[in-house]
Amino acid sequence: MVTCTTVEHTRKLLQSVRKMGKSIGYVPTMGALHEGHLQLIRSSVAGNGFTTCSIFVNPIQFNNPDDLVKYPRTLEKDKELLEGAGCDLLFAPPVEEMYPGGEKPEVNVDFGVLDKVMEGKFRPGHFHGVAVVVKRLFDIIEPGKAYFGKKDFQQLGVVSHMVHALKLPLEIVPCETVRESDGLAMSSRNTRLTIAERAIAPYIYKVLKMTHEKSGSMPPRELEEWAIRKIGEKPELRVEYFEICNRETLLPLGDWNEPEGAAACTAVFLGDVRLIDNIELFS
């Protein structure tokens, strides 16, 4: 695996890959890699002739400065994991390489409500930062396919909308959420949980699964209220939001008959760690 830290080096290497006629798959990450990331890498390896991963902790998508400081950085371990998963190229730029002179390129896309509900409501500016960095990375890597996990359900919707709106010549490949054996969605943030908190965390997914089972048995708003109360039975958990939404528009689900389908999405604090998860309903 080759590691590049500059845009110029990365583009030159990928240009030579294209001349060989190889398709390029791409997995953007912020590092602190876990099995969920590695599954994305393996999917790319299986579907492309060449796989690129980026590791870049993007400062402009953190609306809480403490989160940026606390975000785990494990580059050397990440490199070993990527090599083991079959990655061909790692792009790991410093901030000044991504945003020369401190300038942040704009993304002129109307996201409607996609970037304003749920995560957007509680993390203002987050998805603008995501869109800016992902567009910049797409412009550098120019992949044929890019792989995103469904754990970040809203992010997947925002990125897919941007690709469609800007007519970018690539395919977004959604990949299923990878979970621990007890159901906890894999996340870099899980490493910040104490032993006691880690034992409680799988309860979030347990309630999501119960919500799935109860889908259609009561109006969506009532089911949301039930789920919030259920999570609240564990006093260590504090629900920031729990919303049942249209799977495509992300708007609150009006009733169970919307043809696009539904998803239940939640953000829950456990100690000072914020965990997100979701489940697609009727699937």
Buried (B, 14 or more C-beta within 10 A) or exposed (E): BEBBEEBEBBBEBBEEBBEEEBBBBBBBBBBBBBBBBBBBBBBBBEBBBBBBBBBBBBBBBBBEEEBBEEBBEBEEEBBEBBEEBBBBBBBBBEEEBBBEEEEBEEBEBEBEEBBEBBBBBEBEEBBBBBBBBBBBBBEBBBBBBBBBBBBBBBBBBBBBBBBEEBEBEBBBBEBEBBBBEEBBBBBBBBEBBEEEBBEBBBBBBBBBEBBBEBBBEEBBEEBBEBBBEBBEEBEBBBBBBBBBBBBBBBBBBEEBEBEEBBBBBBBBEBBEBBBBBBBBBEE
